[in-house]
Amino acid sequence: MSDVTAPDLDAAAGAVDLARGVVAAATARLAEVGLDDHQALAYDLAHAASAVEMGSGLLGYGARGDTEGRIACAFVADAVADLAAKVFGREGDWGVEAGALDGARAFVAAYRDPAFLAALADDEGPRHLDADFELVQDTFRRFAEDKIRPAAEHVHRTNADVPEDIISGLAEMGGFGLSVPEEYGGFAGGGESDYLGMVVATEELSRGSLGIGGSLITRPEILTRALVKGGTEAQKQEWLPKLATAEVMAAVAVTEPDYGSDVAGIKVTATPTEGGWLVNGVKTWCTFGARADALMLLARTDPDRSKTHRGLSMFVVPKPRGEGHGFEFTQEVGADGGAPGGGKMEGRAIDTIGYRGMHSYEIALEDWFVAADNQVGGEEGLGKGFYYQMEGFENGRLQTAARAVGVMQAAYEEARQYALDRQVFGQPIADYQLTKVKLARMAVLIQASRQYSYEVARMMANGEGALEASMVKAYVCRAAEWVTREAMQIHGGFGYAEEYPVSRYFVDARVLSIFEGADETLCLKVIARRLLDRQKAAA
């Protein structure tokens, strides 16, 4: 097979159609046998469907030029080959005949050929951003290069806090106001640019560092979207301008020791008291919980546990700033809008192998008073906290995909440069076919992930794309693990040394399939279920 094989988008579209047919058959089969008793099938189906939809979405990008077409064909070929591996020997489970994908065999052979892939090793392809978004990219990339990257290794190795000058610098750039509506002091105008701008900015910050860059703007953004969805006008006027300027930095307190993705079962309670509520219980994996000025906290306000998620309400919980690796606060009488005094909040840092800087905490609350004005939505918002949270979390999944793209991009750049510089057996390792193929697959995965993130951003701007946001998160975060692993492998022994940043990218990437919806729960409870719902609606 020649390395000048031209892209064939018609054949790519045909391969996508065949793959979609297999996904549809498996969805129908799952509807017959039941998801709960066939979780392995549901999990594989969710990932396969995600890859197929990404491949379909990439066809438009592929039509924009020769390099773009090659990237699209390479990605689709990989997605179909991966699907074929899942189905092989399990055709009965998937509801298809043996050879269901044989019609794509020649296409896969052509565009997974090592000679074809090797030619893509140094060609990432253009992003095709409009001028306004190119400016966003350039602005946040410069900030990441100048401020974030120089601090990233020190913070990672010493498990230090996010430097304050990064927070203030991002605030000056307007980074915390990207999702805050203009009427509340932010830059969101209510259109496509709000979502796409956030994706572009998040990728560039994450390219600098996931721990002290890419995640900084996520937590305020989650609270912002929850407040826009359900907050009273007074709450919007109070909190959104402060979030936009970083006067208030937020953390999210939803997960509990016994309840992670199973939010409906949470135990932390908020009970009425004079002037507000008393919160009791323990939250965990509360990232940025010490430095934050306020927690977006989900608590049970209805003691009838049979109401599950309908008994949950959301609160904006003000707190003092902490630093280091733990904190303990006691409320004074009259604090925070009339606290009776004596309420306690204690945070214990959870040490992690990567994703350092923001720190995650287990936070115990004992009779912590929250003023009535801080219960999101007031009387109308009681019992709706789960839905307000999901408003923020669905976009958080898209942002997590953008973070994954940034980490992958950084790893790819390091691996490519190292391969050019490193001599093995008398020549740079970049000259070896295997290295070229690895770098090519990295470039293809990154561009496919980036372009689909753009597409999902446009969907969400139109009030759609909830399923696709979960799909892009599931696929791209797993891809980031492969890309960073191979980047480390290209470095050889030095990849395992902390002095090279690629080791940080590897341990940072590992968290991406865990937070913002663990991969298994996302696939089983969201993607597979929504695929079944679509199948049922179509039937």
N, C-alpha and C positions, 0 to 999 in steps of 0.2 A: 504494500500500500504506500503510495507516494505521500510525502509530507506536504504536498501542495493540493491535497484533496479539497475541492471546493465545498462550501457548505450547501446542504440540500434541505431547505426549510420545509419543502413539501413532504419529504421523507420524514423529517422530524415531527411534523404535524401528524402524519400517519402513525408514527410510533406512539405519540401521545394519545391518539384516539384508541389504539389497541390497549394501551395501559389503562386508560379510563374505563374501558370495557371490563377489564379484570377487576378494577376497583369497584365498579358498579355490581359485578357479580358477587364479589366478596361481601359487599354491603348487604345485598339481598340475602345471601347465605347467613350472615350474622343476624339479620332480622328474624330468620326462621329458627335458629338454634339458641338465640339469647346471648346478650353481651356478657352478663355476669358469669356465665359458665364457660365462656370461651374468650377469656381475657387475652390470651396470647395472640389469637387471631385478631382481636380488636386492636391490640397495640401495634402489631405489624401493619394492619390495614391503615391505621391513623398515620403512621410514618410514610407508608407508600403513597397514600392519597396526597399528603403534603408535598412530597417530591414531584408527583405528577402535576399538581396544580402549579408548582413553581416552574416546571418545565413548560407548561402551557403558557404561563405568563411571560416567559422569556422569549417566546417566538416573535413577539412584536419588537423586542430589543434586537433580536437577530436579524430583522429585516433592515436595520439601519446601516449596515456596512458589512464588509467581508470578515473583519475580526469579530464583530458582534455575532455574525452568523456562525462562525466556527465555535465560539463560546457556547452559543445556544445548542448547537448540535452535540457538542461534547457533554454538556450537562444532561440533555435528554437521553443520550446513549447510556450514561452512567445510571440515571434514574430507572430506565427500563431494565438494565442489567441487574440492578439491585432488586427490583420487583421480581424478576425472573428467579433470582436466588431464593427469595422468600416463598415463591409458589412451588418451586421444584420439589416433587415428592409429596406435596400437600394440596394437590389440585382439588381433591374432594372437599377439604376444609374451605377452600377458596371459591368453590362452586364453578370451577372451570374445567375444561378438557385439557389433557396434556397437549402441549404445543400451542397454547393460547396466544403466546407472544412470538411464535415462529415467524410471523409476518414482518417482525422488526429485526430479525436476526442479521440480515445484511447491513442494515443501518447501524446497528450496534457494533458490528465488526469493523465497519469503516471508521466510526468516530470514537472508538476506544482503542484504535490502533496506536501503538507507541510512537510511530513516526509522525502521525497526525498530531498527537498530543504534545510531543516534544517541541513542535514549532510554536506552541502557545506559552512556553515557559517564561518568556520575558514580555509577554503582551497581555496586560490586564484588561485591555479594552477601555473605551471612554465611558464616562458615567452618564453623559447626555443630560446634565442639569441645566436648567435655564440660568440666565445671567444672575438673577437675584439669589438663587441658591448656590451658585458658584461663589458668590460673595460671602454667603453664610459659611460655606465650607472653608474658604480661605481664612476668614476671620477666626473661626474656632480652631483651625489647624495651627495657625500662628500662635494662638494662646497656648495650645497644648504643647507646642514645641518649646516655647519660651518659658512657660511657667510650670507645666505639669510634668513633662518628661524629666527635667533636671531634679525633681524631688521624688520621683516615683520609686527609684531603687532604694533610697534611704528609708522612705516610709515603709516599704515592703520588708526590708531586712530587719528593721528595728521595731516593727509593728507600731509605728508612731501614729499620731493623729494627722488628719488632713491639715496642711498648713493654712493659716488664716488668710494669707495673701492670695491663695487660690480662690477661696470663697469670695473675698471682696473683689477680686479681679473679675470673676464670672458675673458678680452682681453689677459691676460697672458696665459690662458688655451687654447686660440685659438677658443673660442666660437663664435666670430664674423666672423671667416674665414671658417666656415664649408661648406658654399656654394660658396666661392670664389675659382675659379680655381687655381691650383697649380702654374701656370705660372705667376699669379698676386699676389702671396704671401699668398694664402690660402691653404686649405687642400682638396679641391674638385678635385677628379681625374676623374670625368665624369662617374661614375658607380653607382651601386645600393647603395653602402655605403654612398654616399653623402646624399641621401634622408632618408635612414634608420637611419643614424647617427643623422641627424637633428631631426627626430621624437623622438628618444630615449633621446637625450639631452633636448629637449623641455619639455618632460614629467617630467623629474627629476627636472628641474628648476621650473616648475609650481607646483610640489609637495611642493617645498619650499615656493613659493608665486607666484601667477599669476601676481600681479601688479609690483613687483620689480625683478622678475626672469624670468618667462616663456615668457613674451612679449619682453624682452630686445633684444633678438637676432632675432626677427621677422622682425622688420622694416629694419634693414640693409640687411637682407636676401631678402626682397621684392625688394629693390633697386638693389641689386646685380644681381638678376635674370633678371630684366628689362635691366640692362646695358649689361649683357652677351648676351641677346637676340638681342638688337638693338643698343647698343653703338658703336661709332667708336673706332678704336684701340687706338687712343689718349685718349679718354674718359675712356676706360678700364684701361689704364696705369696710368691715373691720379687718378681715384676714387677707383678702386677695392683694391689696396694695403692699402689705408687709411681706407676703410671700414673693412678690415680684421683685422687691429690692433686697431680699435676704435679711431684712430686719428680723424676720422670723424664719428660721430653718426648721423643717419638719422631719419627723420620722414616722414610720407606719407601725402601729402596734395592733396586729390582727392575730398572728399565729400564737398558739399556746403549746405548752409542753406535750399535751395529749391530742391536740387538734391543730394540724397543719393545713393541708388543703381541704380537710373536712371542716370548713368554717362553721357550718350550721350547728356543730356540737359544742361550740365554745362555752366556757364556764365563767369567765370573768363577768362580774355583775355590776350593774349600776342601779342603786336603789335610791328612791326619792328622799330628799331631806329638805329642810327649810332653805330656800334660795337656790337649790340645785340638786346635785346627785353625789352619792358616795360610791367610789369605785373600789372594788376588792377583787384580788386574784393575781394571776401571774401571766405575763406575756413573754414570748421568747422570739429569738431571731429578729429583734427590733434594731435594724441597721441604723447607725448614726444616733442611737438613742441617748447618748450622753451629751453630745454637742447640741442636739436639737433644742429649740425653744418651745416646741409644742409637739404633742403626739396626736396622730390621727388614730383614734382608738375605737375599736368595735367592742361593744359590751352587751350583755343580755339585760334588757330592761323589763322583759316579761318573764316572770318565774315559771310560766307554763312551758316546759321544755318540749311539749308536743308541737309547739308552733315553729320549732327549729329556727330557720333563718328569718321567719317573720317576727320573731321576738327580739331581734337585734337592732340596736340603734348606734349611731355614730356620734363621737364626741371629738371636739378639738380641745386637747388637754394641755394647758400651759404648764411649763416647768422651768426651773432654773437650768442654766447651762452647766454641764459637767465636763470634765476632761480626764485624760488618762484611761485607766482600765477598770473603773468602777465608780459608783457614786451613791450617795445616800442623802435624801432631802427630807425635811420635816416641815409641814406647812405651819405658818404662823396664823394666829387668829385674824380674820379679816382679809387674808390674802386671796387673790384670784376671785374677786367678786363676792366676798363674804364667807370665806372658809371658817368653819368652827374651830379650826386649829387641831394639831396633833396628827393629821394625816401623814402617812409615810410613803416614800417611793425609793426603792433600792434597786440599783442596777449592777448586774454582774456581767463582765465582759466574757464572751465566748471566743476563745482562741481558735483561729482557723489557719489552714495551710496556705491560703491565698486570699485574694480580695481584701487586702488589709488597708487600713487608713481610716475608713468610716467606722469600723468595729460594729459587731453585732452584740446585742445584750439580751439577757434575761432580766425582765423588769417586774418586780413584785410591788403591788400597790395595796396599801392597807388604809381604808377609810380616806382615800384621797378625794378631796372635794373638787367638783367641777361645777361651775356656775351654770344655772339653767340656760343662760344665753349661749352657752357653748355646746349645747346638744343640737347637732346639725338638723336643720329643718324645723326646729321647734315642735309644736304639737303635731303638725302635719308630717314630720319626719320620724316620729316614733314607730319603731318596727320596720323602718325602711333602710337601715344602715347597711345591710348586706348589698342592696341594689346600688347604693351610693358608692360603696367600696368597689363593686364590679365595674362601675363607670370608669374609675381610675385604673383598675387592674387590667382591663382589656387593652387599653392603650399602653400600659406598662409592659405587656407582652411584646408589643411591637417595638417598644424602646429597647427591650432586652435583646431582641434580634439585632437591632442597630448596634448595641454594645458588642454583641458577638462579632459583627462584621468589623468593628474597629479593632478588636483584639486579633482577629484573623489577619487583617491587613498589616498590623504591626509585626506579627510573626512571619508573614510571607516576606516582607521587606527585609527583615533580619536574615532569614534563611537564604534569600536570593543573594544578598551581599556577601554573606559568609561563603556561599558556594563559589562565588567569583574569586574570593580571596584565598581560599584554602586549597593548597596543592596536595594531591594524593597520587602516588605512583606516577609522578612526573607531569601532571596536568591538573588544572582546576577541577574540582568535583562538579562544577557547573557544566563541564563538557561531557559528562557521562549521561547516557540515555536515561538511566533510572532517576537520576537527580532531576533531569529535565521533565520527565513525566510527573514526578511528584510536585514540582513547582507549577506545572501546567494545571494539574488537578486543583491545587490550591487556588490559583488565579481564577479558574472556572467557578469553583464553589463560592468564592468571595463575590465575584461579579453577579452571579445568579442570586445569591442571598441579598446583595445590595439592591438589585433591580426589583426583586419581589417585595422587599421592604418598602421601596418607593410606591409600588403598585398598591400595597395594602394601606399605606398612608392615604392615598387618594380615595380608596374605598371608604375608609373610616371618616374622612372629611365629608362624605356624602351620607353618613349615617349607616354605612354597611360595613362588612368586613370583619365581624366579630369572630367567625369561624376561621377566616384566613389569618387573622392576627395570632390565633392559637397555632395554626399550621406553621406559619413562618417562625414562630418562637421554637416550636418543637424541632423542626428540621435544622434551622441555622445553629442552634445551640449545640446540637450533636455534631454538626459539621465543624464547629469551632474546636471541639476536642480533637478531631482528626487532624485538622490543619496545624494546630499548635504542637501536637505530638510529632508530626512529620517534620515540622520546623526544628524541633529539638533534636530529632534523629539526624537531620542533615548536619547539625553542629557536632555530631559524635559525642565524645566524652565531655567537650566543653558545654554542650547543651544541658548537661546535668550539673554544671557549676553555677553557683548563684551570681558570679561576676558577669554572666551573660543574661540579658533581659529575657531571652527566650524561655528560660526556666520559669520566670514569673508569669509569662503569658500562658504557659501550660497549666499551672496551678490555678490561675485566675479563671481560665476557660472552664475548668471543671465545675465551677459553681453555677454556670449558666443554665444547665439542665435541671437544677435543683430549685433555685428561687424563682419567684413570679409564677409559681405553678410547677410543681415537680413533674418531670417528663411523663411518668406513668399515669399520674392523675389527669394531667392535661390530655393525654391520648385517650384514656378510657372514659373519663367523665365529661370531657368537652368535645374533642374532635370526633371520636367514634359515635357518641350519642347524637351529635348534630348531623353527622352523615346519615345516621339511621332516620332522623327526623326529616331530612331532605328526601330520602328515598321513600319514606311513607307519604310525604306530601305529593311527590311526583306520581306515586301509584294511585 
